[in-house]
Amino acid sequence: MPRVSTRKPRTKAPADESAVESSEQKIEGAAQAAAVEAPPAPEPALQPPSKPIEPTNDGDAKFEEREERRGYQRDKIAASMNIAKLQGMQMSELNAMAREYGVENFGTMRKHEVIFHILQKNAERAGVLFSEGVLEILPEGFGFLRSQSFNYLPCPEDIYISPSQIRRFDLQTGNLVAGQIRPPKEKEKFFALLKVEAVDTEEPDKAKEKTHFDNLTPLFPNKRFILETAADELSTRVLDLVCPIGKGSRGLIVAPPRTGKTVLMQKVANAILKNNPETYLFILLIDERPEEVTDMERSCKGAEVISSTFDEPPERHVQVAEMVIEKAKRMVEHKRDVVILLDSITRLARAYNTIQPHSGKILSGGVDANALHKPKRFFGAARNIEEGGSLTIMATALVDTGSRMDEVIFEEFKGTGNMEVHLDRALVDRRIFPSINIERSGTRKEELLYHPDEYNRVVILRRALTGVPPVEAMELMLGKLKKTKSNIEFLLNMSVG
């Protein structure tokens, strides 16, 4: 059957249709009449506006201003910047650069803030940014590149490294990482690493082939650092004869207050830098005075001086020490000879004791039973490596300070090293330098460090000075050394028998 629709057709009132038609006719008639009465005028010639066209609203104004500023920045020459070089500049140089880049109020900013704003201005010019630094991996899995110029202190311009990059290149805390970086995006605070271009100054893939430090084979030191430099440098000449320093030695400089340990460390550092330029030297100053840090930096050119002064919190002391020892381990993994001069291990142990959670077992002097484990690991990292390379640590230990804690710390470290230098207060009172107590100082397995003929002469010297009071022994030895130009000449002129 055909389908029947029940919908009724829509109907319109005739009155409405006539009203619509009449209104349309009126409009058309009015338009035509206007066209007849007013003929079109000729179009005027185009002329440039006398002043810029005003935007229609505030949003357009801000957009045009922003685009104009971006175009102005793009027109300027963009530079390739290395953050590590910026961090090593003086404030006067940074202020001049900030003025050139148009940084506002740079006179009231700290050094980190000036560097950060310079990097942002250069990024607006589409400049390429590079950076390098020592990696510190945090417990959350990501890491940052810390700067040597700021003693590895967290800074606003530190470079963020993602966990995926750390896993891909097998990076560890202490690796020296370099690469191209990008400025922070929205809701980001730090610059980020785009590409890892070098790890420990090598190709990233090649750096992965190294053996981990804990898997290397430790040996007794069998090569010596020759400290003798000049005939009038008697301190280093005495050290070569009394307690030689081997590559991989773990030595203690046991010193009462004001006995010349800092000056002795400076002379040892300069001797190592002069006679062994291939050796990388750290000077780690913990809980020291700021003026001593400046003096050490100016006296030991070529060494990496890292410090945490006495006005820093204990957590800072610990962080600096751990960054230095991890960086040294990574360098030893690449078969390099590394030396760390630490002043002092007593204050470092105090810092570990302060931040150590209480275990309930307190030794005499207020030392927690578990607090000395990590400083012992630091000191115990010194070793001579069979596969190549060595890590030498010379640390000062404070005694006769009137503190029971210092005595306990020294007793814990006594015997853990393979070399000890004892400084004597009686020699300092007589103004005899170096103030080394010859009878109490010495090196284990020193026969591995000397030539056989040289060792026989040193044994005879030891026997001759045994039982002689420290003051007379040092005066006698210094008098003989002043008459000769070298230690070899001194030993050859020494009467045998």
RODO-2510 file (C-alpha; in nm, 4 decimals, decimal comma):
residues 497
     n   res          X          Y          Z
     1     m     0,0000     0,0000     0,0000
     2     p     0,1251     0,3524    -0,0654
     3     r     0,2347     0,5325     0,2463
     4     v     0,0008     0,8151     0,3412
     5     s     0,1516     1,1177     0,5143
     6     t    -0,0472     1,2583     0,7999
     7     r     0,1617     1,5814     0,8226
     8     k    -0,0354     1,8906     0,7388
     9     p     0,1184     2,1332     0,4869
    10     r     0,2448     2,4603     0,6389
    11     t     0,0588     2,7662     0,5243
    12     k     0,1599     3,1341     0,5442
    13     a    -0,0728     3,4244     0,5901
    14     p    -0,1059     3,6316     0,2757
    15     a    -0,0848     3,9473     0,4818
    16     d     0,2772     3,8572     0,5899
    17     e     0,3882     3,7821     0,2295
    18     s     0,2616     4,1127     0,1021
    19     a     0,4369     4,2981     0,3872
    20     v     0,7708     4,1328     0,3046
    21     e     0,7394     4,2069    -0,0693
    22     s     0,6531     4,5706    -0,0066
    23     s     0,9528     4,6201     0,2286
    24     e     1,1960     4,4678    -0,0264
    25     q     1,0647     4,6912    -0,2980
    26     k     1,1112     4,9995    -0,0787
    27     i     1,4756     4,9070    -0,0015
    28     e     1,5646     4,8431    -0,3663
    29     g     1,3997     5,1680    -0,4718
    30     a     1,5880     5,3692    -0,2100
    31     a     1,9214     5,2166    -0,3109
    32     q     1,8671     5,2852    -0,6776
    33     a     1,7603     5,6461    -0,6036
    34     a     2,0764     5,7010    -0,3995
    35     a     2,2873     5,5620    -0,6842
    36     v     2,1274     5,8016    -0,9362
    37     e     2,1517     6,1084    -0,7164
    38     a     2,5182     6,0566    -0,6032
    39     p     2,7543     5,9326    -0,8816
    40     p     3,0665     5,7484    -0,7543
    41     a     3,3729     5,9657    -0,6826
    42     p     3,7137     5,8752    -0,8318
    43     e     3,9409     5,6690    -0,6051
    44     p     4,2238     5,8737    -0,4459
    45     a     4,5863     5,7798    -0,5121
    46     l     4,7573     5,5659    -0,2454
    47     q     4,9875     5,7672    -0,0201
    48     p     5,2080     5,6468     0,2658
    49     p     5,0657     5,7298     0,6073
    50     s     5,2296     6,0196     0,7880
    51     k     5,2492     5,8135     1,1122
    52     p     5,2062     5,4458     1,2025
    53     i     4,8558     5,3136     1,2109
    54     e     4,7298     5,2858     1,5668
    55     p     4,6287     4,9339     1,6670
    56     t     4,2663     4,8759     1,7421
    57     n     4,3162     4,7316     2,0929
    58     d     4,5780     4,6732     2,3640
    59     g     4,6301     4,3112     2,2647
    60     d     4,7391     4,4092     1,9143
    61     a     4,9716     4,6724     2,0600
    62     k     5,1490     4,4208     2,2835
    63     f     5,1753     4,1716     1,9978
    64     e     5,3331     4,4250     1,7617
    65     e     5,5698     4,5467     2,0344
    66     r     5,6797     4,1921     2,1105
    67     e     5,7332     4,1117     1,7436
    68     e     5,9307     4,4326     1,6965
    69     r     6,1518     4,3444     1,9936
    70     r     6,2096     3,9936     1,8631
    71     g     6,3029     4,1273     1,5242
    72     y     6,5422     4,3739     1,6869
    73     q     6,7069     4,0925     1,8838
    74     r     6,7345     3,8774     1,5710
    75     d     6,8991     4,1624     1,3851
    76     k     7,1735     4,1743     1,6501
    77     i     7,4642     3,9362     1,6179
    78     a     7,4184     3,6211     1,8271
    79     a     7,7264     3,4727     1,9908
    80     s     7,8197     3,1167     2,0773
    81     m     7,8652     3,1162     2,4539
    82     n     8,0336     2,8726     2,6881
    83     i     7,8895     2,8952     3,0375
    84     a     8,2085     2,7644     3,1958
    85     k     8,4016     3,0603     3,0513
    86     l     8,1420     3,3062     3,1781
    87     q     8,1680     3,1590     3,5260
    88     g     8,5423     3,2091     3,5228
    89     m     8,5182     3,5812     3,4350
    90     q     8,5616     3,8684     3,6773
    91     m     8,2580     4,0752     3,7781
    92     s     8,3868     4,3802     3,5857
    93     e     8,3947     4,1776     3,2631
    94     l     8,0472     4,0359     3,3269
    95     n     7,9052     4,3815     3,3989
    96     a     8,0448     4,5131     3,0705
    97     m     7,8891     4,2208     2,8838
    98     a     7,5567     4,2700     3,0659
    99     r     7,5551     4,6373     2,9615
   100     e     7,6190     4,5343     2,6007
   101     y     7,3308     4,2845     2,6049
   102     g     7,0896     4,5317     2,7649
   103     v     7,0479     4,3607     3,1021
   104     e     6,8708     4,5961     3,3408
   105     n     6,9758     4,6565     3,7021
   106     f     7,2791     4,4304     3,6727
   107     g     7,4624     4,6396     3,9310
   108     t     7,2414     4,5008     4,2077
   109     m     7,2648     4,1369     4,0953
   110     r     7,4902     3,8612     4,2194
   111     k     7,7290     3,6903     3,9818
   112     h     7,4997     3,3919     3,9217
   113     e     7,2079     3,6202     3,8324
   114     v     7,4150     3,8312     3,5902
   115     i     7,5312     3,5168     3,4072
   116     f     7,1753     3,3823     3,3920
   117     h     7,0376     3,7046     3,2384
   118     i     7,3237     3,7253     2,9853
   119     l     7,2462     3,3709     2,8739
   120     q     6,8779     3,4552     2,8385
   121     k     6,9531     3,7636     2,6276
   122     n     7,1839     3,5627     2,4029
   123     a     6,9181     3,2927     2,3658
   124     e     6,6706     3,5604     2,2453
   125     r     6,9170     3,6386     1,9667
   126     a     6,9110     3,2686     1,8716
   127     g     7,2675     3,2207     1,9906
   128     v     7,4170     2,8748     2,0438
   129     l     7,4977     2,7863     2,4048
   130     f     7,7580     2,5377     2,5231
   131     s     7,8545     2,4278     2,8710
   132     e     8,0671     2,1804     3,0601
   133     g     8,0740     2,0830     3,4232
   134     v     8,1111     1,8039     3,6745
   135     l     7,8010     1,5889     3,6981
   136     e     7,6231     1,5416     4,0283
   137     i     7,3454     1,2819     4,0203
   138     l     7,0722     1,3405     4,2771
   139     p     6,8747     1,0617     4,4494
   140     e     6,5736     1,1359     4,2236
   141     g     6,7668     1,0060     3,9204
   142     f     6,8356     1,3300     3,7314
   143     g     7,1508     1,5356     3,7617
   144     f     7,3115     1,8772     3,7245
   145     l     7,6426     2,0004     3,5896
   146     r     7,8199     2,1851     3,8725
   147     s     8,0844     2,4488     3,8150
   148     q     8,4399     2,4323     3,9439
   149     s     8,4463     2,8131     3,9631
   150     f     8,1840     2,8051     4,2396
   151     n     8,3276     2,5017     4,4247
   152     y     8,0465     2,2807     4,2868
   153     l     7,7837     2,4861     4,4722
   154     p     7,4293     2,4665     4,3248
   155     c     7,3771     2,7743     4,1018
   156     p     7,0885     2,9117     3,8884
   157     e     7,2898     2,8487     3,5692
   158     d     7,3502     2,4796     3,6439
   159     i     7,2634     2,2486     3,3533
   160     y     6,9912     1,9880     3,3943
   161     i     7,0570     1,6341     3,2664
   162     s     6,7655     1,3952     3,2289
   163     p     6,7661     1,0379     3,3649
   164     s     6,7452     0,8997     3,0095
   165     q     7,0728     1,0721     2,9127
   166     i     7,2389     0,9431     3,2303
   167     r     7,1340     0,5847     3,1527
   168     r     7,2226     0,6052     2,7841
   169     f     7,5848     0,7125     2,8397
   170     d     7,6399     0,5329     3,1741
   171     l     7,7185     0,8613     3,3470
   172     q     7,8286     0,8768     3,7092
   173     t     7,8792     1,1481     3,9651
   174     g     8,2163     1,3080     3,8931
   175     n     8,2081     1,2782     3,5128
   176     l     8,3147     1,5910     3,3247
   177     v     8,0321     1,6363     3,0714
   178     a     8,0259     1,8883     2,7846
   179     g     7,7641     1,9604     2,5219
   180     q     7,5124     2,1969     2,3643
   181     i     7,2355     2,3304     2,5860
   182     r     6,9038     2,5108     2,5446
   183     p     6,7380     2,7839     2,7516
   184     p     6,4564     2,6931     2,9922
   185     k     6,1075     2,6608     2,8477
   186     e     5,7870     2,7700     3,0148
   187     k     5,7603     2,6577     3,3800
   188     e     6,1266     2,5428     3,3720
   189     k     6,3939     2,6910     3,5954
   190     f     6,7198     2,5514     3,4551
   191     f     6,9034     2,5268     3,1266
   192     a     6,8927     2,1735     2,9872
   193     l     7,1472     1,9636     2,7997
   194     l     7,0458     1,8989     2,4385
   195     k     7,3337     1,6769     2,3293
   196     v     7,6207     1,5068     2,5123
   197     e     7,9275     1,5812     2,3016
   198     a     8,2106     1,4739     2,5367
   199     v     8,2525     1,2787     2,8597
   200     d     8,5839     1,3244     3,0421
   201     t     8,7225     1,4948     2,7270
   202     e     8,6530     1,1812     2,5206
   203     e     8,3800     1,0662     2,2863
   204     p     8,0717     0,9572     2,4866
   205     d     8,0713     0,6056     2,3415
   206     k     8,4434     0,5619     2,4072
   207     a     8,4095     0,6797     2,7675
   208     k     8,1694     0,3923     2,8386
   209     e     8,4496     0,1364     2,7907
   210     k     8,6356     0,2218     3,1128
   211     t     8,6567    -0,0080     3,4169
   212     h     8,4830     0,1056     3,7349
   213     f     8,7121     0,2326     4,0102
   214     d     8,6066    -0,0328     4,2634
   215     n     8,7009    -0,3087     4,0180
   216     l     9,0602    -0,1872     3,9693
   217     t     9,3489    -0,3718     4,1381
   218     p     9,5298    -0,1800     4,4182
   219     l     9,9057    -0,2223     4,4696
   220     f    10,1747    -0,0811     4,6969
   221     p    10,3200     0,2453     4,5627
   222     n    10,6267     0,1657     4,3532
   223     k    10,6947     0,5025     4,1854
   224     r    10,7961     0,8172     4,3665
   225     f    10,7042     1,1830     4,3366
   226     i    11,0393     1,3635     4,3328
   227     l    10,9804     1,6739     4,5441
   228     e    11,3305     1,8203     4,5226
   229     t    11,3232     2,1332     4,3064
   230     a    11,6008     2,3719     4,4171
   231     a    11,8975     2,3614     4,6531
   232     d    11,7438     2,6152     4,8913
   233     e    11,4048     2,4379     4,9155
   234     l    11,5015     2,2371     5,2213
   235     s    11,1492     2,1288     5,3199
   236     t    11,0925     1,9181     5,0098
   237     r    11,4488     1,7835     5,0216
   238     v    11,3933     1,6634     5,3778
   239     l    11,0649     1,4962     5,2769
   240     d    11,2392     1,3071     4,9960
   241     l    11,4947     1,1693     5,2429
   242     v    11,2762     1,1054     5,5479
   243     c    10,9321     1,0101     5,4170
   244     p    10,9086     0,9860     5,0350
   245     i    10,5675     1,0212     4,8710
   246     g    10,4817     0,7465     4,6242
   247     k    10,2205     0,7482     4,3517
   248     g     9,9215     0,6006     4,5307
   249     s    10,0358     0,6888     4,8839
   250     r     9,7864     0,7470     5,1632
   251     g     9,9607     0,9926     5,3919
   252     l     9,8880     1,1840     5,7110
   253     i    10,0512     1,5101     5,8151
   254     v    10,0051     1,5046     6,1929
   255     a    10,0258     1,8640     6,3094
   256     p     9,9581     2,0645     6,6253
   257     p     9,8227     2,4167     6,5672
   258     r    10,0587     2,6709     6,4105
   259     t    10,3342     2,4331     6,3106
   260     g    10,3553     2,5280     5,9413
   261     k    10,1390     2,2557     5,7867
   262     t     9,9793     2,4944     5,5345
   263     v    10,3163     2,6221     5,4115
   264     l    10,4449     2,2649     5,3883
   265     m    10,1429     2,1658     5,1781
   266     q    10,2023     2,4612     4,9452
   267     k    10,5622     2,3565     4,8883
   268     v    10,4609     1,9964     4,8246
   269     a    10,1947     2,1138     4,5768
   270     n    10,4345     2,3371     4,3845
   271     a    10,6967     2,0614     4,3736
   272     i    10,4463     1,8130     4,2282
   273     l    10,3269     2,0669     3,9702
   274     k    10,6832     2,1456     3,8620
   275     n    10,8293     1,7949     3,8496
   276     n    10,5147     1,6075     3,7411
   277     p    10,3117     1,8335     3,5116
   278     e    10,1095     1,5388     3,3836
   279     t     9,9641     1,4848     3,7338
   280     y     9,6274     1,6423     3,8152
   281     l     9,6382     1,8126     4,1558
   282     f     9,3431     1,8927     4,3827
   283     i     9,3816     2,1092     4,6920
   284     l     9,0735     2,0565     4,9086
   285     l     9,0310     2,3033     5,1958
   286     i     8,7598     2,2129     5,4482
   287     d     8,6494     2,4506     5,7256
   288     e     8,9354     2,6899     5,6522
   289     r     8,9611     3,0683     5,6668
   290     p     8,8719     3,2594     5,3456
   291     e     9,2068     3,4406     5,3327
   292     e     9,3897     3,1073     5,3360
   293     v     9,1831     2,9951     5,0382
   294     t     9,2864     3,3042     4,8415
   295     d     9,6504     3,2570     4,9399
   296     m     9,6448     2,8936     4,8297
   297     e     9,4889     2,9838     4,4928
   298     r     9,7577     3,2441     4,4252
   299     s    10,0474     3,0333     4,5542
   300     c     9,9657     2,7129     4,3646
   301     k     9,8996     2,8083     4,0023
   302     g     9,7908     2,5058     3,8024
   303     a     9,6158     2,3229     4,0868
   304     e     9,2404     2,2956     4,1278
   305     v     9,1682     2,4612     4,4627
   306     i     8,8259     2,3663     4,6017
   307     s     8,7168     2,5065     4,9355
   308     s     8,4366     2,5205     5,1878
   309     t     8,5109     2,7871     5,4466
   310     f     8,4309     2,7715     5,8167
   311     d     8,1134     2,9812     5,7735
   312     e     7,9555     2,7146     5,5513
   313     p     7,7238     2,4469     5,6969
   314     p     7,8532     2,0904     5,7498
   315     e     7,6392     1,9627     5,4619
   316     r     7,8365     2,1895     5,2325
   317     h     8,1693     2,0483     5,3563
   318     v     8,0488     1,6956     5,2852
   319     q     7,9132     1,7780     4,9380
   320     v     8,2380     1,9436     4,8288
   321     a     8,4508     1,6526     4,9529
   322     e     8,2336     1,3929     4,7810
   323     m     8,2357     1,5806     4,4506
   324     v     8,6166     1,6032     4,4585
   325     i     8,6713     1,2353     4,5405
   326     e     8,4226     1,1228     4,2742
   327     k     8,5842     1,3410     4,0096
   328     a     8,9256     1,2038     4,1091
   329     k     8,7978     0,8447     4,0771
   330     r     8,6637     0,9090     3,7273
   331     m     9,0033     1,0473     3,6238
   332     v     9,1859     0,7443     3,7688
   333     e     8,9531     0,5187     3,5686
   334     h     9,1070     0,6834     3,2620
   335     k     9,4561     0,5885     3,3903
   336     r     9,5620     0,9304     3,5120
   337     d     9,7754     1,0119     3,8159
   338     v     9,5754     1,2258     4,0600
   339     v     9,6836     1,3875     4,3884
   340     i     9,4507     1,5287     4,6555
   341     l     9,5934     1,7491     4,9307
   342     l     9,3274     1,7686     5,2042
   343     d     9,3325     2,0204     5,4862
   344     s     9,2041     1,8797     5,7077
   345     i     9,0587     1,5333     5,7488
   346     t     8,9818     1,6104     6,1135
   347     r     8,7373     1,8854     6,0200
   348     l     8,5880     1,6703     5,7449
   349     a     8,5223     1,3936     5,9991
   350     r     8,3638     1,6524     6,2285
   351     a     8,1267     1,7532     5,9480
   352     y     8,0274     1,3914     5,8825
   353     n     7,9704     1,3444     6,2556
   354     t     7,7384     1,6474     6,2621
   355     i     7,5118     1,5343     5,9762
   356     q     7,5166     1,1655     6,0691
   357     p     7,1798     1,0440     6,2089
   358     h     7,2314     0,9301     6,5656
   359     s     7,2745     0,5556     6,5932
   360     g     7,2604     0,5483     6,9709
   361     k     7,6259     0,4417     6,9996
   362     i     7,8425     0,7361     7,0975
   363     l     8,2186     0,7037     7,1402
   364     s     8,4235     0,9196     7,3731
   365     g     8,4430     1,2806     7,2631
   366     g     8,0913     1,2769     7,1200
   367     v     8,1792     1,0866     6,8016
   368     d     7,8996     0,8697     6,6637
   369     a     8,0047     0,5100     6,6019
   370     n     7,8965     0,5243     6,2348
   371     a     8,0123     0,8784     6,1578
   372     l     8,3698     0,7890     6,0592
   373     h     8,2791     0,5312     5,7961
   374     k     8,2467     0,7802     5,5072
   375     p     8,5643     0,9814     5,5846
   376     k     8,7496     0,6489     5,6017
   377     r     8,6141     0,5621     5,2566
   378     f     8,7405     0,8990     5,1323
   379     f     9,0885     0,8391     5,2765
   380     g     9,0901     0,4738     5,1732
   381     a     9,0314     0,5598     4,8063
   382     a     9,4040     0,6385     4,7691
   383     r     9,5802     0,3532     4,5882
   384     n     9,8235     0,2616     4,3152
   385     i     9,6417     0,0899     4,0275
   386     e     9,7877    -0,2116     3,8497
   387     e     9,5967    -0,1345     3,5296
   388     g     9,7410     0,2183     3,5200
   389     g     9,6933     0,5427     3,7081
   390     s     9,7040     0,6250     4,0782
   391     l     9,5222     0,8286     4,3422
   392     t     9,7399     0,9879     4,6112
   393     i     9,5851     1,1541     4,9171
   394     m     9,7834     1,3627     5,1642
   395     a     9,5647     1,4783     5,4533
   396     t     9,6408     1,6819     5,7625
   397     a     9,5275     1,5555     6,1037
   398     l     9,5018     1,8007     6,3925
   399     v     9,6347     1,7039     6,7359
   400     d     9,6954     1,8857     7,0661
   401     t     9,3952     2,1117     7,0044
   402     g     9,2423     2,0507     7,3470
   403     s     8,9467     1,8684     7,1910
   404     r     8,8811     1,5093     7,2848
   405     m     8,6940     1,4596     6,9552
   406     d     9,0046     1,5514     6,7552
   407     e     9,2097     1,2981     6,9490
   408     v     8,9531     1,0234     6,8838
   409     i     8,9433     1,1058     6,5109
   410     f     9,3228     1,0926     6,4881
   411     e     9,3363     0,7595     6,6702
   412     e     9,0822     0,6175     6,4245
   413     f     9,2904     0,7213     6,1239
   414     k     9,6277     0,6385     6,2745
   415     g     9,7664     0,3308     6,1069
   416     t     9,5305     0,3436     5,8078
   417     g     9,7834     0,5279     5,5897
   418     n    10,1148     0,4081     5,4501
   419     m    10,3000     0,7316     5,5264
   420     e    10,3082     0,9755     5,8204
   421     v    10,4753     1,3123     5,8691
   422     h    10,4843     1,4369     6,2293
   423     l    10,5358     1,8087     6,2908
   424     d    10,6907     1,9052     6,6255
   425     r    10,5981     2,2100     6,8303
   426     a    10,9447     2,2276     6,9886
   427     l    11,1005     2,2896     6,6459
   428     v    10,8570     2,5727     6,5744
   429     d    10,9423     2,7370     6,9062
   430     r    11,3060     2,7413     6,7942
   431     r    11,1975     2,8722     6,4500
   432     i    11,3352     2,5667     6,2739
   433     f    11,1510     2,4830     5,9510
   434     p    11,0485     2,2335     5,8352
   435     s    10,9394     2,1285     6,1832
   436     i    10,9484     1,7551     6,1012
   437     n    11,0140     1,5035     6,3736
   438     i    11,2476     1,2727     6,1814
   439     e    11,2278     0,9780     6,4181
   440     r    10,8468     0,9605     6,4214
   441     s    10,8009     1,0218     6,0467
   442     g    10,8358     0,7589     5,7774
   443     t    10,6900     0,5635     5,4844
   444     r    10,5879     0,1980     5,4683
   445     k    10,7588    -0,0136     5,2025
   446     e    10,9957     0,2712     5,1223
   447     e    11,2387     0,0255     4,9637
   448     l    11,0002     0,0115     4,6655
   449     l    11,0434     0,3869     4,6086
   450     y    11,4240     0,4211     4,6321
   451     h    11,7031     0,2972     4,4118
   452     p    11,8854     0,0175     4,6022
   453     d    12,2039     0,2243     4,6469
   454     e    12,0015     0,5280     4,7523
   455     y    11,8019     0,3164     4,9971
   456     n    12,1166     0,1868     5,1637
   457     r    12,2376     0,5427     5,2217
   458     v    11,8985     0,6460     5,3638
   459     v    11,9099     0,3539     5,6077
   460     i    12,2532     0,4678     5,7291
   461     l    12,1177     0,8210     5,7749
   462     r    11,8287     0,6871     5,9781
   463     r    12,0576     0,4889     6,2056
   464     a    12,2783     0,7923     6,2647
   465     l    11,9830     1,0085     6,3728
   466     t    11,8136     0,7467     6,5905
   467     g    11,7975     0,8569     6,9520
   468     v    11,8973     1,2163     6,8747
   469     p    11,6469     1,4743     7,0107
   470     p    11,4217     1,6181     6,7357
   471     v    11,5679     1,9702     6,7538
   472     e    11,9309     1,8578     6,7309
   473     a    11,8523     1,6027     6,4594
   474     m    11,6845     1,8571     6,2319
   475     e    11,9547     2,1201     6,2936
   476     l    12,2223     1,8662     6,2043
   477     m    12,0436     1,7548     5,8879
   478     l    11,9667     2,1089     5,7689
   479     g    12,3286     2,2099     5,8251
   480     k    12,4515     1,9266     5,6020
   481     l    12,1859     1,9902     5,3332
   482     k    12,2789     2,3590     5,3038
   483     k    12,6331     2,2606     5,2093
   484     t    12,5193     2,0495     4,9131
   485     k    12,3214     2,1322     4,5993
   486     s    12,1142     1,8133     4,5806
   487     n    12,0135     1,5109     4,7839
   488     i    12,2256     1,2819     4,5676
   489     e    12,5316     1,4879     4,6479
   490     f    12,4375     1,4846     5,0160
   491     l    12,4078     1,1044     5,0241
   492     l    12,7297     1,0519     4,8295
   493     n    12,9249     1,2814     5,0632
   494     m    12,7881     1,1049     5,3693
   495     s    13,0538     0,8946     5,5388
   496     v    12,9772     0,5224     5,5431
   497     g    13,0959     0,2943     5,8166
***
